[in-house]
Amino acid sequence: MASKDKAAQLRKYDGFINDKFKPKLQALLDARDEVYNLLSEYQKLKKQIQLMKENNLTELKTMVDLGSQFYAQAHVPDTRYIFVNVGFGFHVQFTLDEALLFIDKKEKRLNITLDKYTREADEVRAHIKMALGVMSDILEGRA
């Protein structure tokens, strides 16, 4: 194969890796990280609810994040009900037991989503590896 042909093929594969595969991989990893963060928030809430139930707390003083790591002290006079973000900007009032059931179901769905993103990212990584292998073969004159 001529040197010009090799260089053209290498540029084609390199462009495909950098323009298609790497951005797609980064988008998948970013989406997966968002799901991990959401899952972490639900797990923290679950732990807090369990702590409230175990200690039979009827009222609560806590620190609330108002955004940008700015916290304010809050007093909850009645802990029988809490509002949980169920998605799409909606908050639903639950009893503590209902909230735990919801969180368990939400965790299962989020774990399924995490598995999906991980599988898709692994596929993209495999495509990148295969393209790099083809590039190596071109350089060594096997392709």
A tleap script that builds the chain and sets N, CA, C and O, in Angstrom:
source leaprc.protein.ff14SB
mol = sequence {
  NMET ALA SER LYS ASP LYS ALA ALA GLN LEU
  ARG LYS TYR ASP GLY PHE ILE ASN ASP LYS
  PHE LYS PRO LYS LEU GLN ALA LEU LEU ASP
  ALA ARG ASP GLU VAL TYR ASN LEU LEU SER
  GLU TYR GLN LYS LEU LYS LYS GLN ILE GLN
  LEU MET LYS GLU ASN ASN LEU THR GLU LEU
  LYS THR MET VAL ASP LEU GLY SER GLN PHE
  TYR ALA GLN ALA HIE VAL PRO ASP THR ARG
  TYR ILE PHE VAL ASN VAL GLY PHE GLY PHE
  HIE VAL GLN PHE THR LEU ASP GLU ALA LEU
  LEU PHE ILE ASP LYS LYS GLU LYS ARG LEU
  ASN ILE THR LEU ASP LYS TYR THR ARG GLU
  ALA ASP GLU VAL ARG ALA HIE ILE LYS MET
  ALA LEU GLY VAL MET SER ASP ILE LEU GLU
  GLY ARG CALA
}
set mol.1.N position { 0.860 -1.176 0.000 }
set mol.1.CA position { 0.000 0.000 0.000 }
set mol.1.C position { 0.902 1.233 0.000 }
set mol.1.O position { 1.926 1.273 0.682 }
set mol.2.N position { 0.505 2.221 -0.768 }
set mol.2.CA position { 1.308 3.441 -0.890 }
set mol.2.C position { 1.248 4.246 0.398 }
set mol.2.O position { 0.288 4.168 1.165 }
set mol.3.N position { 2.294 5.013 0.608 }
set mol.3.CA position { 2.405 5.816 1.821 }
set mol.3.C position { 1.271 6.820 1.936 }
set mol.3.O position { 0.771 7.074 3.032 }
set mol.4.N position { 0.857 7.403 0.786 }
set mol.4.CA position { -0.244 8.379 0.793 }
set mol.4.C position { -1.558 7.710 1.175 }
set mol.4.O position { -2.369 8.285 1.901 }
set mol.5.N position { -1.763 6.491 0.682 }
set mol.5.CA position { -2.981 5.748 1.001 }
set mol.5.C position { -3.029 5.405 2.491 }
set mol.5.O position { -4.080 5.497 3.126 }
set mol.6.N position { -1.872 5.006 3.040 }
set mol.6.CA position { -1.804 4.694 4.466 }
set mol.6.C position { -2.136 5.923 5.295 }
set mol.6.O position { -2.918 5.857 6.244 }
set mol.7.N position { -1.537 7.033 4.927 }
set mol.7.CA position { -1.752 8.273 5.675 }
set mol.7.C position { -3.221 8.690 5.608 }
set mol.7.O position { -3.778 9.153 6.604 }
set mol.8.N position { -3.846 8.531 4.457 }
set mol.8.CA position { -5.252 8.895 4.297 }
set mol.8.C position { -6.139 7.988 5.161 }
set mol.8.O position { -7.066 8.451 5.825 }
set mol.9.N position { -5.832 6.698 5.136 }
set mol.9.CA position { -6.622 5.768 5.954 }
set mol.9.C position { -6.435 6.042 7.443 }
set mol.9.O position { -7.396 5.996 8.210 }
set mol.10.N position { -5.211 6.323 7.848 }
set mol.10.CA position { -4.949 6.622 9.258 }
set mol.10.C position { -5.686 7.882 9.702 }
set mol.10.O position { -6.245 7.927 10.797 }
set mol.11.N position { -5.684 8.919 8.836 }
set mol.11.CA position { -6.421 10.155 9.154 }
set mol.11.C position { -7.917 9.874 9.266 }
set mol.11.O position { -8.599 10.422 10.132 }
set mol.12.N position { -8.413 9.020 8.386 }
set mol.12.CA position { -9.840 8.670 8.406 }
set mol.12.C position { -10.211 7.986 9.724 }
set mol.12.O position { -11.189 8.362 10.370 }
set mol.13.N position { -9.431 6.991 10.116 }
set mol.13.CA position { -9.713 6.287 11.372 }
set mol.13.C position { -9.517 7.196 12.578 }
set mol.13.O position { -10.317 7.173 13.514 }
set mol.14.N position { -8.447 7.999 12.555 }
set mol.14.CA position { -8.192 8.911 13.661 }
set mol.14.C position { -9.330 9.924 13.796 }
set mol.14.O position { -9.786 10.213 14.902 }
set mol.15.N position { -9.776 10.451 12.678 }
set mol.15.CA position { -10.898 11.399 12.701 }
set mol.15.C position { -12.168 10.748 13.226 }
set mol.15.O position { -12.920 11.352 13.990 }
set mol.16.N position { -12.395 9.515 12.807 }
set mol.16.CA position { -13.596 8.812 13.264 }
set mol.16.C position { -13.547 8.580 14.769 }
set mol.16.O position { -14.552 8.747 15.459 }
set mol.17.N position { -12.377 8.196 15.277 }
set mol.17.CA position { -12.232 7.981 16.721 }
set mol.17.C position { -12.467 9.285 17.475 }
set mol.17.O position { -13.236 9.324 18.436 }
set mol.18.N position { -11.799 10.357 17.033 }
set mol.18.CA position { -11.875 11.632 17.755 }
set mol.18.C position { -13.188 12.374 17.559 }
set mol.18.O position { -13.635 13.086 18.458 }
set mol.19.N position { -13.812 12.217 16.394 }
set mol.19.CA position { -15.044 12.969 16.105 }
set mol.19.C position { -16.315 12.221 16.477 }
set mol.19.O position { -17.341 12.838 16.764 }
set mol.20.N position { -16.251 10.912 16.474 }
set mol.20.CA position { -17.467 10.118 16.744 }
set mol.20.C position { -17.409 9.381 18.078 }
set mol.20.O position { -18.260 9.577 18.945 }
set mol.21.N position { -16.398 8.536 18.228 }
set mol.21.CA position { -16.359 7.645 19.390 }
set mol.21.C position { -16.075 8.366 20.705 }
set mol.21.O position { -16.787 8.157 21.687 }
set mol.22.N position { -15.046 9.211 20.736 }
set mol.22.CA position { -14.683 9.857 21.999 }
set mol.22.C position { -15.774 10.787 22.530 }
set mol.22.O position { -16.047 10.761 23.730 }
set mol.23.N position { -16.416 11.617 21.678 }
set mol.23.CA position { -17.517 12.439 22.210 }
set mol.23.C position { -18.691 11.593 22.713 }
set mol.23.O position { -19.313 11.919 23.724 }
set mol.24.N position { -18.986 10.507 21.996 }
set mol.24.CA position { -20.078 9.635 22.428 }
set mol.24.C position { -19.733 8.977 23.761 }
set mol.24.O position { -20.586 8.879 24.643 }
set mol.25.N position { -18.492 8.529 23.911 }
set mol.25.CA position { -18.053 7.919 25.161 }
set mol.25.C position { -18.143 8.933 26.301 }
set mol.25.O position { -18.611 8.598 27.389 }
set mol.26.N position { -17.702 10.153 26.065 }
set mol.26.CA position { -17.746 11.176 27.110 }
set mol.26.C position { -19.186 11.490 27.512 }
set mol.26.O position { -19.473 11.663 28.696 }
set mol.27.N position { -20.088 11.563 26.539 }
set mol.27.CA position { -21.499 11.838 26.834 }
set mol.27.C position { -22.098 10.709 27.677 }
set mol.27.O position { -22.860 10.966 28.610 }
set mol.28.N position { -21.760 9.478 27.354 }
set mol.28.CA position { -22.257 8.335 28.127 }
set mol.28.C position { -21.721 8.359 29.551 }
set mol.28.O position { -22.459 8.101 30.502 }
set mol.29.N position { -20.444 8.667 29.698 }
set mol.29.CA position { -19.848 8.708 31.035 }
set mol.29.C position { -20.416 9.860 31.862 }
set mol.29.O position { -20.623 9.718 33.067 }
set mol.30.N position { -20.667 11.003 31.214 }
set mol.30.CA position { -21.276 12.137 31.925 }
set mol.30.C position { -22.693 11.800 32.384 }
set mol.30.O position { -23.084 12.119 33.507 }
set mol.31.N position { -23.458 11.153 31.505 }
set mol.31.CA position { -24.832 10.759 31.862 }
set mol.31.C position { -24.812 9.750 33.001 }
set mol.31.O position { -25.638 9.812 33.912 }
set mol.32.N position { -23.867 8.824 32.943 }
set mol.32.CA position { -23.743 7.826 34.009 }
set mol.32.C position { -23.385 8.496 35.336 }
set mol.32.O position { -23.904 8.114 36.385 }
set mol.33.N position { -22.507 9.486 35.291 }
set mol.33.CA position { -22.127 10.205 36.516 }
set mol.33.C position { -23.323 10.935 37.122 }
set mol.33.O position { -23.470 10.976 38.344 }
set mol.34.N position { -24.172 11.507 36.282 }
set mol.34.CA position { -25.379 12.171 36.783 }
set mol.34.C position { -26.290 11.175 37.497 }
set mol.34.O position { -26.860 11.488 38.542 }
set mol.35.N position { -26.425 9.981 36.934 }
set mol.35.CA position { -27.256 8.952 37.557 }
set mol.35.C position { -26.635 8.505 38.879 }
set mol.35.O position { -27.349 8.284 39.857 }
set mol.36.N position { -25.302 8.369 38.913 }
set mol.36.CA position { -24.620 8.023 40.168 }
set mol.36.C position { -24.896 9.068 41.239 }
set mol.36.O position { -25.157 8.723 42.392 }
set mol.37.N position { -24.839 10.348 40.863 }
set mol.37.CA position { -25.094 11.426 41.832 }
set mol.37.C position { -26.525 11.363 42.351 }
set mol.37.O position { -26.762 11.529 43.547 }
set mol.38.N position { -27.473 11.126 41.459 }
set mol.38.CA position { -28.876 11.019 41.864 }
set mol.38.C position { -29.087 9.825 42.786 }
set mol.38.O position { -29.781 9.925 43.797 }
set mol.39.N position { -28.488 8.705 42.432 }
set mol.39.CA position { -28.580 7.502 43.270 }
set mol.39.C position { -27.997 7.774 44.660 }
set mol.39.O position { -28.552 7.340 45.669 }
set mol.40.N position { -26.891 8.484 44.699 }
set mol.40.CA position { -26.259 8.819 45.968 }
set mol.40.C position { -27.193 9.675 46.836 }
set mol.40.O position { -27.277 9.467 48.047 }
set mol.41.N position { -27.885 10.623 46.230 }
set mol.41.CA position { -28.820 11.471 46.974 }
set mol.41.C position { -29.974 10.649 47.549 }
set mol.41.O position { -30.378 10.857 48.693 }
set mol.42.N position { -30.499 9.724 46.760 }
set mol.42.CA position { -31.583 8.874 47.258 }
set mol.42.C position { -31.093 7.970 48.387 }
set mol.42.O position { -31.830 7.715 49.340 }
set mol.43.N position { -29.859 7.485 48.288 }
set mol.43.CA position { -29.322 6.631 49.346 }
set mol.43.C position { -29.125 7.424 50.642 }
set mol.43.O position { -29.363 6.906 51.733 }
set mol.44.N position { -28.691 8.679 50.517 }
set mol.44.CA position { -28.553 9.532 51.709 }
set mol.44.C position { -29.921 9.760 52.355 }
set mol.44.O position { -30.059 9.684 53.575 }
set mol.45.N position { -30.921 10.040 51.531 }
set mol.45.CA position { -32.271 10.255 52.052 }
set mol.45.C position { -32.789 9.002 52.742 }
set mol.45.O position { -33.396 9.078 53.810 }
set mol.46.N position { -32.550 7.860 52.134 }
set mol.46.CA position { -32.989 6.590 52.726 }
set mol.46.C position { -32.358 6.391 54.104 }
set mol.46.O position { -33.030 5.971 55.046 }
set mol.47.N position { -31.070 6.696 54.212 }
set mol.47.CA position { -30.368 6.558 55.482 }
set mol.47.C position { -30.953 7.504 56.533 }
set mol.47.O position { -31.117 7.122 57.692 }
set mol.48.N position { -31.263 8.728 56.130 }
set mol.48.CA position { -31.837 9.699 57.058 }
set mol.48.C position { -33.221 9.256 57.530 }
set mol.48.O position { -33.551 9.387 58.709 }
set mol.49.N position { -34.018 8.736 56.617 }
set mol.49.CA position { -35.357 8.269 56.982 }
set mol.49.C position { -35.252 7.100 57.958 }
set mol.49.O position { -35.978 7.047 58.950 }
set mol.50.N position { -34.354 6.171 57.676 }
set mol.50.CA position { -34.174 5.029 58.569 }
set mol.50.C position { -33.720 5.486 59.954 }
set mol.50.O position { -34.159 4.939 60.966 }
set mol.51.N position { -32.849 6.480 59.999 }
set mol.51.CA position { -32.386 7.023 61.270 }
set mol.51.C position { -33.540 7.674 62.027 }
set mol.51.O position { -33.658 7.510 63.241 }
set mol.52.N position { -34.383 8.405 61.318 }
set mol.52.CA position { -35.543 9.048 61.940 }
set mol.52.C position { -36.497 8.005 62.513 }
set mol.52.O position { -37.038 8.176 63.605 }
set mol.53.N position { -36.694 6.927 61.765 }
set mol.53.CA position { -37.596 5.867 62.238 }
set mol.53.C position { -37.009 5.129 63.434 }
set mol.53.O position { -37.712 4.878 64.412 }
set mol.54.N position { -35.735 4.783 63.366 }
set mol.54.CA position { -35.097 4.030 64.451 }
set mol.54.C position { -35.100 4.812 65.762 }
set mol.54.O position { -35.243 4.231 66.838 }
set mol.55.N position { -34.942 6.126 65.667 }
set mol.55.CA position { -34.862 6.966 66.863 }
set mol.55.C position { -36.198 7.603 67.230 }
set mol.55.O position { -36.262 8.416 68.151 }
set mol.56.N position { -37.254 7.245 66.524 }
set mol.56.CA position { -38.590 7.778 66.771 }
set mol.56.C position { -38.601 9.300 66.891 }
set mol.56.O position { -39.194 9.858 67.814 }
set mol.57.N position { -37.943 9.955 65.952 }
set mol.57.CA position { -37.888 11.416 65.966 }
set mol.57.C position { -39.224 11.998 65.526 }
set mol.57.O position { -39.717 11.676 64.444 }
set mol.58.N position { -39.809 12.848 66.354 }
set mol.58.CA position { -41.070 13.496 65.996 }
set mol.58.C position { -40.833 14.900 65.470 }
set mol.58.O position { -41.680 15.462 64.776 }
set mol.59.N position { -39.669 15.469 65.805 }
set mol.59.CA position { -39.285 16.755 65.231 }
set mol.59.C position { -37.788 16.713 64.975 }
set mol.59.O position { -37.079 15.848 65.489 }
set mol.60.N position { -37.318 17.661 64.171 }
set mol.60.CA position { -35.950 17.560 63.697 }
set mol.60.C position { -35.386 18.944 63.423 }
set mol.60.O position { -36.074 19.808 62.879 }
set mol.61.N position { -34.134 19.150 63.801 }
set mol.61.CA position { -33.379 20.338 63.408 }
set mol.61.C position { -32.309 19.868 62.450 }
set mol.61.O position { -31.617 18.886 62.719 }
set mol.62.N position { -32.166 20.563 61.329 }
set mol.62.CA position { -31.217 20.133 60.313 }
set mol.62.C position { -30.668 21.334 59.570 }
set mol.62.O position { -31.141 22.457 59.740 }
set mol.63.N position { -29.669 21.085 58.750 }
set mol.63.CA position { -29.112 22.109 57.873 }
set mol.63.C position { -29.578 21.786 56.456 }
set mol.63.O position { -29.493 20.643 56.007 }
set mol.64.N position { -30.073 22.811 55.759 }
set mol.64.CA position { -30.608 22.632 54.416 }
set mol.64.C position { -29.727 23.391 53.424 }
set mol.64.O position { -29.410 24.563 53.631 }
set mol.65.N position { -29.340 22.712 52.350 }
set mol.65.CA position { -28.537 23.344 51.300 }
set mol.65.C position { -29.466 24.187 50.430 }
set mol.65.O position { -30.362 23.662 49.770 }
set mol.66.N position { -29.243 25.488 50.439 }
set mol.66.CA position { -30.058 26.398 49.637 }
set mol.66.C position { -29.511 26.549 48.226 }
set mol.66.O position { -30.123 27.204 47.381 }
set mol.67.N position { -28.377 25.951 47.978 }
set mol.67.CA position { -27.738 26.031 46.671 }
set mol.67.C position { -26.362 26.650 46.805 }
set mol.67.O position { -26.119 27.470 47.691 }
set mol.68.N position { -25.466 26.252 45.921 }
set mol.68.CA position { -24.097 26.765 45.915 }
set mol.68.C position { -23.408 26.586 47.261 }
set mol.68.O position { -22.650 27.452 47.699 }
set mol.69.N position { -23.671 25.470 47.909 }
set mol.69.CA position { -23.065 25.150 49.207 }
set mol.69.C position { -23.377 26.193 50.283 }
set mol.69.O position { -22.577 26.408 51.193 }
set mol.70.N position { -24.536 26.837 50.179 }
set mol.70.CA position { -24.990 27.808 51.175 }
set mol.70.C position { -26.068 27.125 52.008 }
set mol.70.O position { -27.110 26.736 51.479 }
set mol.71.N position { -25.822 26.976 53.312 }
set mol.71.CA position { -26.705 26.216 54.184 }
set mol.71.C position { -27.441 27.125 55.160 }
set mol.71.O position { -26.927 28.162 55.578 }
set mol.72.N position { -28.648 26.714 55.511 }
set mol.72.CA position { -29.436 27.406 56.527 }
set mol.72.C position { -30.006 26.371 57.479 }
set mol.72.O position { -30.272 25.232 57.096 }
set mol.73.N position { -30.189 26.783 58.727 }
set mol.73.CA position { -30.750 25.873 59.723 }
set mol.73.C position { -32.265 25.803 59.517 }
set mol.73.O position { -32.916 26.812 59.247 }
set mol.74.N position { -32.804 24.606 59.648 }
set mol.74.CA position { -34.244 24.408 59.479 }
set mol.74.C position { -34.776 23.572 60.637 }
set mol.74.O position { -34.086 22.713 61.184 }
set mol.75.N position { -36.026 23.854 60.989 }
set mol.75.CA position { -36.699 23.099 62.038 }
set mol.75.C position { -37.904 22.410 61.414 }
set mol.75.O position { -38.734 23.054 60.774 }
set mol.76.N position { -37.995 21.099 61.602 }
set mol.76.CA position { -39.121 20.308 61.089 }
set mol.76.C position { -39.941 19.895 62.298 }
set mol.76.O position { -39.517 19.025 63.059 }
set mol.77.N position { -41.134 20.514 62.495 }
set mol.77.CA position { -41.918 20.225 63.696 }
set mol.77.C position { -42.612 18.860 63.671 }
set mol.77.O position { -42.934 18.309 64.724 }
set mol.78.N position { -42.843 18.310 62.465 }
set mol.78.CA position { -43.559 17.041 62.354 }
set mol.78.C position { -42.863 16.186 61.304 }
set mol.78.O position { -42.840 16.546 60.127 }
set mol.79.N position { -42.303 15.072 61.715 }
set mol.79.CA position { -41.546 14.228 60.779 }
set mol.79.C position { -42.361 13.041 60.262 }
set mol.79.O position { -41.795 12.116 59.679 }
set mol.80.N position { -43.665 13.054 60.465 }
set mol.80.CA position { -44.470 11.925 59.975 }
set mol.80.C position { -44.521 11.901 58.446 }
set mol.80.O position { -44.635 10.834 57.842 }
set mol.81.N position { -44.436 13.085 57.821 }
set mol.81.CA position { -44.504 13.181 56.368 }
set mol.81.C position { -43.292 13.938 55.845 }
set mol.81.O position { -42.790 14.862 56.486 }
set mol.82.N position { -42.833 13.526 54.668 }
set mol.82.CA position { -41.761 14.261 54.011 }
set mol.82.C position { -42.120 14.408 52.538 }
set mol.82.O position { -42.918 13.642 51.998 }
set mol.83.N position { -41.522 15.397 51.907 }
set mol.83.CA position { -41.688 15.592 50.470 }
set mol.83.C position { -40.461 15.044 49.769 }
set mol.83.O position { -39.329 15.350 50.142 }
set mol.84.N position { -40.698 14.225 48.742 }
set mol.84.CA position { -39.611 13.598 48.000 }
set mol.84.C position { -39.713 14.019 46.539 }
set mol.84.O position { -40.788 13.990 45.940 }
set mol.85.N position { -38.573 14.409 45.981 }
set mol.85.CA position { -38.517 14.740 44.559 }
set mol.85.C position { -38.645 13.441 43.768 }
set mol.85.O position { -37.773 12.575 43.834 }
set mol.86.N position { -39.737 13.317 43.024 }
set mol.86.CA position { -39.974 12.090 42.259 }
set mol.86.C position { -39.567 12.247 40.801 }
set mol.86.O position { -39.726 11.318 40.008 }
set mol.87.N position { -39.047 13.408 40.443 }
set mol.87.CA position { -38.599 13.648 39.077 }
set mol.87.C position { -39.463 14.676 38.380 }
set mol.87.O position { -40.590 14.949 38.790 }
set mol.88.N position { -38.915 15.238 37.321 }
set mol.88.CA position { -39.595 16.241 36.503 }
set mol.88.C position { -40.079 17.435 37.319 }
set mol.88.O position { -41.064 18.080 36.963 }
set mol.89.N position { -39.381 17.724 38.415 }
set mol.89.CA position { -39.722 18.876 39.241 }
set mol.89.C position { -40.901 18.656 40.180 }
set mol.89.O position { -41.356 19.602 40.823 }
set mol.90.N position { -41.398 17.443 40.272 }
set mol.90.CA position { -42.529 17.148 41.151 }
set mol.90.C position { -42.036 16.616 42.489 }
set mol.90.O position { -41.111 15.805 42.546 }
set mol.91.N position { -42.662 17.080 43.557 }
set mol.91.CA position { -42.382 16.609 44.910 }
set mol.91.C position { -43.674 16.042 45.476 }
set mol.91.O position { -44.724 16.681 45.422 }
set mol.92.N position { -43.583 14.840 46.016 }
set mol.92.CA position { -44.762 14.145 46.534 }
set mol.92.C position { -44.607 13.983 48.042 }
set mol.92.O position { -43.529 13.671 48.548 }
set mol.93.N position { -45.715 14.205 48.743 }
set mol.93.CA position { -45.715 14.013 50.193 }
set mol.93.C position { -45.909 12.530 50.487 }
set mol.93.O position { -46.881 11.917 50.047 }
set mol.94.N position { -44.964 11.962 51.241 }
set mol.94.CA position { -44.999 10.547 51.612 }
set mol.94.C position { -44.918 10.416 53.128 }
set mol.94.O position { -44.380 11.284 53.814 }
set mol.95.N position { -45.464 9.315 53.634 }
set mol.95.CA position { -45.113 8.917 55.000 }
set mol.95.C position { -43.696 8.356 54.908 }
set mol.95.O position { -43.193 8.122 53.809 }
set mol.96.N position { -43.062 8.142 56.032 }
set mol.96.CA position { -41.689 7.623 56.003 }
set mol.96.C position { -41.630 6.244 55.354 }
set mol.96.O position { -40.710 5.956 54.588 }
set mol.97.N position { -42.614 5.388 55.657 }
set mol.97.CA position { -42.639 4.044 55.063 }
set mol.97.C position { -42.868 4.113 53.555 }
set mol.97.O position { -42.228 3.387 52.795 }
set mol.98.N position { -43.777 4.985 53.124 }
set mol.98.CA position { -44.030 5.141 51.690 }
set mol.98.C position { -42.780 5.655 50.979 }
set mol.98.O position { -42.461 5.212 49.876 }
set mol.99.N position { -42.077 6.585 51.612 }
set mol.99.CA position { -40.860 7.136 51.020 }
set mol.99.C position { -39.803 6.045 50.855 }
set mol.99.O position { -39.119 5.993 49.833 }
set mol.100.N position { -39.669 5.180 51.852 }
set mol.100.CA position { -38.696 4.084 51.755 }
set mol.100.C position { -39.045 3.138 50.605 }
set mol.100.O position { -38.159 2.687 49.880 }
set mol.101.N position { -40.328 2.841 50.441 }
set mol.101.CA position { -40.753 1.982 49.325 }
set mol.101.C position { -40.447 2.646 47.984 }
set mol.101.O position { -39.947 2.002 47.061 }
set mol.102.N position { -40.751 3.930 47.889 }
set mol.102.CA position { -40.470 4.661 46.652 }
set mol.102.C position { -38.972 4.667 46.350 }
set mol.102.O position { -38.560 4.435 45.213 }
set mol.103.N position { -38.169 4.932 47.370 }
set mol.103.CA position { -36.718 4.999 47.176 }
set mol.103.C position { -36.172 3.651 46.724 }
set mol.103.O position { -35.296 3.599 45.860 }
set mol.104.N position { -36.679 2.555 47.299 }
set mol.104.CA position { -36.230 1.225 46.872 }
set mol.104.C position { -36.512 1.000 45.385 }
set mol.104.O position { -35.658 0.501 44.653 }
set mol.105.N position { -37.706 1.370 44.951 }
set mol.105.CA position { -38.055 1.206 43.534 }
set mol.105.C position { -37.207 2.119 42.654 }
set mol.105.O position { -36.755 1.716 41.583 }
set mol.106.N position { -36.998 3.343 43.111 }
set mol.106.CA position { -36.197 4.305 42.350 }
set mol.106.C position { -34.752 3.827 42.232 }
set mol.106.O position { -34.139 3.960 41.172 }
set mol.107.N position { -34.206 3.274 43.312 }
set mol.107.CA position { -32.839 2.747 43.275 }
set mol.107.C position { -32.712 1.620 42.248 }
set mol.107.O position { -31.719 1.551 41.524 }
set mol.108.N position { -33.701 0.750 42.184 }
set mol.108.CA position { -33.662 -0.346 41.208 }
set mol.108.C position { -33.647 0.204 39.782 }
set mol.108.O position { -32.871 -0.249 38.941 }
set mol.109.N position { -34.514 1.190 39.521 }
set mol.109.CA position { -34.554 1.783 38.172 }
set mol.109.C position { -33.248 2.497 37.844 }
set mol.109.O position { -32.750 2.397 36.723 }
set mol.110.N position { -32.695 3.215 38.813 }
set mol.110.CA position { -31.438 3.924 38.575 }
set mol.110.C position { -30.297 2.945 38.334 }
set mol.110.O position { -29.427 3.206 37.504 }
set mol.111.N position { -30.287 1.827 39.043 }
set mol.111.CA position { -29.246 0.819 38.821 }
set mol.111.C position { -29.359 0.198 37.433 }
set mol.111.O position { -28.345 -0.107 36.805 }
set mol.112.N position { -30.576 0.013 36.956 }
set mol.112.CA position { -30.772 -0.496 35.590 }
set mol.112.C position { -30.222 0.520 34.584 }
set mol.112.O position { -29.568 0.146 33.611 }
set mol.113.N position { -30.489 1.797 34.823 }
set mol.113.CA position { -29.980 2.853 33.941 }
set mol.113.C position { -28.454 2.893 33.977 }
set mol.113.O position { -27.811 3.064 32.941 }
set mol.114.N position { -27.877 2.736 35.166 }
set mol.114.CA position { -26.418 2.715 35.289 }
set mol.114.C position { -25.825 1.558 34.488 }
set mol.114.O position { -24.820 1.724 33.796 }
set mol.115.N position { -26.450 0.396 34.585 }
set mol.115.CA position { -25.966 -0.768 33.835 }
set mol.115.C position { -26.030 -0.515 32.334 }
set mol.115.O position { -25.129 -0.904 31.591 }
set mol.116.N position { -27.089 0.130 31.902 }
set mol.116.CA position { -27.248 0.440 30.468 }
set mol.116.C position { -26.137 1.370 29.994 }
set mol.116.O position { -25.503 1.115 28.970 }
set mol.117.N position { -25.900 2.450 30.739 }
set mol.117.CA position { -24.838 3.387 30.355 }
set mol.117.C position { -23.469 2.712 30.383 }
set mol.117.O position { -22.632 2.975 29.520 }
set mol.118.N position { -23.240 1.856 31.355 }
set mol.118.CA position { -21.955 1.157 31.451 }
set mol.118.C position { -21.757 0.229 30.263 }
set mol.118.O position { -20.674 0.189 29.679 }
set mol.119.N position { -22.796 -0.517 29.900 }
set mol.119.CA position { -22.702 -1.420 28.737 }
set mol.119.C position { -22.427 -0.631 27.461 }
set mol.119.O position { -21.579 -1.012 26.655 }
set mol.120.N position { -23.158 0.480 27.284 }
set mol.120.CA position { -22.966 1.281 26.077 }
set mol.120.C position { -21.560 1.883 26.039 }
set mol.120.O position { -20.939 1.929 24.977 }
set mol.121.N position { -21.053 2.342 27.178 }
set mol.121.CA position { -19.700 2.896 27.229 }
set mol.121.C position { -18.672 1.815 26.916 }
set mol.121.O position { -17.680 2.077 26.236 }
set mol.122.N position { -18.907 0.604 27.410 }
set mol.122.CA position { -17.993 -0.510 27.115 }
set mol.122.C position { -17.984 -0.827 25.619 }
set mol.122.O position { -16.933 -1.132 25.056 }
set mol.123.N position { -19.144 -0.756 24.981 }
set mol.123.CA position { -19.219 -0.993 23.532 }
set mol.123.C position { -18.423 0.055 22.770 }
set mol.123.O position { -17.705 -0.275 21.826 }
set mol.124.N position { -18.545 1.311 23.171 }
set mol.124.CA position { -17.809 2.382 22.491 }
set mol.124.C position { -16.306 2.195 22.707 }
set mol.124.O position { -15.516 2.379 21.781 }
set mol.125.N position { -15.915 1.829 23.928 }
set mol.125.CA position { -14.491 1.561 24.193 }
set mol.125.C position { -13.982 0.429 23.299 }
set mol.125.O position { -12.862 0.494 22.792 }
set mol.126.N position { -14.800 -0.603 23.107 }
set mol.126.CA position { -14.410 -1.728 22.251 }
set mol.126.C position { -14.258 -1.268 20.805 }
set mol.126.O position { -13.347 -1.709 20.105 }
set mol.127.N position { -15.142 -0.387 20.357 }
set mol.127.CA position { -15.036 0.139 18.992 }
set mol.127.C position { -13.757 0.959 18.833 }
set mol.127.O position { -13.080 0.873 17.808 }
set mol.128.N position { -13.434 1.750 19.849 }
set mol.128.CA position { -12.199 2.537 19.798 }
set mol.128.C position { -10.991 1.606 19.722 }
set mol.128.O position { -10.078 1.816 18.924 }
set mol.129.N position { -11.001 0.573 20.566 }
set mol.129.CA position { -9.886 -0.373 20.577 }
set mol.129.C position { -9.748 -1.081 19.226 }
set mol.129.O position { -8.636 -1.297 18.743 }
set mol.130.N position { -10.891 -1.440 18.619 }
set mol.130.CA position { -10.862 -2.106 17.327 }
set mol.130.C position { -10.307 -1.161 16.254 }
set mol.130.O position { -9.507 -1.574 15.415 }
set mol.131.N position { -10.733 0.102 16.285 }
set mol.131.CA position { -10.238 1.069 15.308 }
set mol.131.C position { -8.734 1.292 15.487 }
set mol.131.O position { -8.001 1.412 14.505 }
set mol.132.N position { -8.276 1.348 16.738 }
set mol.132.CA position { -6.838 1.500 16.982 }
set mol.132.C position { -6.069 0.272 16.487 }
set mol.132.O position { -4.953 0.401 15.985 }
set mol.133.N position { -6.660 -0.909 16.627 }
set mol.133.CA position { -6.039 -2.129 16.106 }
set mol.133.C position { -5.915 -2.096 14.597 }
set mol.133.O position { -4.901 -2.517 14.041 }
set mol.134.N position { -6.948 -1.597 13.935 }
set mol.134.CA position { -6.898 -1.478 12.475 }
set mol.134.C position { -5.812 -0.482 12.080 }
set mol.134.O position { -5.074 -0.708 11.121 }
set mol.135.N position { -5.719 0.613 12.819 }
set mol.135.CA position { -4.678 1.604 12.535 }
set mol.135.C position { -3.290 0.984 12.703 }
set mol.135.O position { -2.382 1.251 11.915 }
set mol.136.N position { -3.137 0.159 13.731 }
set mol.136.CA position { -1.857 -0.521 13.954 }
set mol.136.C position { -1.541 -1.458 12.798 }
set mol.136.O position { -0.402 -1.531 12.335 }
set mol.137.N position { -2.561 -2.173 12.337 }
set mol.137.CA position { -2.366 -3.085 11.202 }
set mol.137.C position { -1.962 -2.307 9.953 }
set mol.137.O position { -1.109 -2.756 9.189 }
set mol.138.N position { -2.572 -1.143 9.745 }
set mol.138.CA position { -2.221 -0.323 8.586 }
set mol.138.C position { -0.761 0.109 8.672 }
set mol.138.O position { -0.031 0.052 7.682 }
set mol.139.N position { -0.340 0.542 9.862 }
set mol.139.CA position { 1.039 0.982 10.041 }
set mol.139.C position { 2.036 -0.150 9.814 }
set mol.139.O position { 3.124 0.073 9.283 }
set mol.140.N position { 1.666 -1.355 10.216 }
set mol.140.CA position { 2.564 -2.501 10.067 }
set mol.140.C position { 2.433 -3.159 8.702 }
set mol.140.O position { 3.153 -4.109 8.396 }
set mol.141.N position { 1.524 -2.663 7.888 }
set mol.141.CA position { 1.377 -3.171 6.530 }
set mol.141.C position { 0.571 -4.440 6.411 }
set mol.141.O position { 0.641 -5.120 5.387 }
set mol.142.N position { -0.201 -4.782 7.446 }
set mol.142.CA position { -1.011 -6.000 7.394 }
set mol.142.C position { -2.387 -5.745 6.793 }
set mol.142.O position { -3.094 -6.694 6.455 }
set mol.143.N position { -2.777 -4.488 6.656 }
set mol.143.CA position { -4.119 -4.208 6.125 }
set mol.143.C position { -4.039 -3.617 4.748 }
set mol.143.O position { -5.069 -3.317 4.144 }
savepdb mol mol.pdb
quit
